[in-house]
Amino acid sequence: MTWQKIVEQIESSKESKFTLVNARPLAGGDINSAYCLQGTDKSYFVKLNHADTLAMFAAEAAGLKELAASRTVRIPSPVIYGTAAERAFLVLEYIEFGAASKTSDRLFGQQLALLHQQRQPYFGWYRDNTIGSTPQPNTRNDSWIEFWCTQRLQHQLQLAAAKGYGGHLQTRGEQLCDNVALFFDGYQPHPSLVHGDLWGGNAAIDKRGNPVMFDPACYYGDRETDIAMTELFGGFSQDFHAVYQAICPLDQGYATRKNLYNLYHVLNHINLFGSGYLRQAESMIAKLLSEIN
């Protein structure tokens, strides 16, 4: 990768000189390659992918700005995105991470609760974005049940069908979609600003003990979706959950709905990474259907 064009665009955006000393590859990304661009007095975080993924980076930059505007959890500031040497790139503020503690975990629970208090009068967002590299539609809707069925579960099922995943995944998946309203008896979620992809790999603690979130797939939806994903792969402590619950107690039905919400992410993993997640998705659908039969 020739970095000069990206350096030039950073300089144009920041209206200041940036002298590149080293481009250090970073581990951890499943979708993009990542680097730390180290300068003489400043560093930047850079994501790279194929040139046709530029819209994905544009949506990510917009999502970071949306989350940052809440002034709750620390969010890396987007600097610029564009194309160079037939690659799409996104440049962000570089944040050095530190170690989590009880204090930082509790602060994260508090700040996420405050983020979820940011509201809109509709579900969705002003633009579509991606979940990983999968397109994520966010067409505004007054009905959360309709939004979750059509723009989340059915959307992922259709993508899976196009990849050849049929059978029980499709028939039982559609049966579940036909009955989603039953999981919301007596519960009406508010359109809260959510990160949208809040697993442990998309959150950290900076050197000063401040929580940080990144790689968003944000929109306005049921706040339970974020909390559900914090439980899907682990990585969030009891202190985090206890403080969040103290500020924004979860409805009793969350214990069942969290599986409905995490099904979206498991379906997305089928579409991103293949059949290794198929059995898990089918098991989750069967368990959810058993709740209503």
Secondary structure, DSSP 8 states (H G I E B T S, - for coil): ---HHHHHHHHHHHTS---EEEEEEE---SSSEEEEEEESS-EEEEEEEEGGGHHHHHHHHHHHHHHHTT-SSB---EEEEEEETTEEEEEEE---B----HHHHHHHHHHHHHHTT-B-SSBB-SS-EEETTEEE----BS-HHHHIIIIIIHHHHHHHHHTT--THHHHHHHHHHHTGGGGGTT-----EEE-S--SGGGEEEBTTS-EEE-S---EEE-THHHHHHHHHS----HHHHHHHHHHS---TTHHHHHHHHHHHHHHHHHHHH-GGGHHHHHHHHHHHHHHH-
